């Protein structure tokens, strides 16, 4: 049985789907919930997700070419190798909680007010991204790139392993926690004695 035989889905819950390498082109999902689904290597080209929640889902190498993501939340999900710059960027509303986000590209996107809370965000690219008013509380940003990025009023409270150059990023009003905030000073080529 093809779970996605139709094109539009509203107020539905999908559980334990395994759709690896599936092509789910031009589908629309409104107010749907996905629990423990495997979408690795799937293709959601030209699809729409509006007010959808993904819980414990696998998005390894998933394609989101021209996909619309509006008010979409990823909780305890695995997102690996996703090029988010390919999504439809007219309206982007995303949220991430307790998720593993690895080797993903968010460059040049407008992601202001986006939550990345309690996430492991490794080797991700935020080059020229607008992240103003976003929240990275309790997240590990090991190896992630911030360059010419708008980090104004971003919350990095208890975030760790970030490499943020205050000379090449906008950080006015951003919140950092000690001792990790000391890493911001390394770009000024000064010595700090304890």
VENGI-V135330 format. One line per field, one symbol per residue. psi: psi as a letter, one per 40 degrees, with the letter a starting at -180 (. if undefined). Layout:
BEGIN
psi=???
END
This chain:
BEGIN
psi=hhdfdidhhhfihhhfihfhfihghfihhhfihhhfihfheihfhfihhhfihhhfihfhfihfhfhhhhfhhhhfihhhfhgeeeihedhhhiihhfihhhfiheheigfifhhghfihghfihfhfiheheihfhfihfheihhhfihfhfihfheiifighheeeiheheihiiiedddddedeefihhi.
END
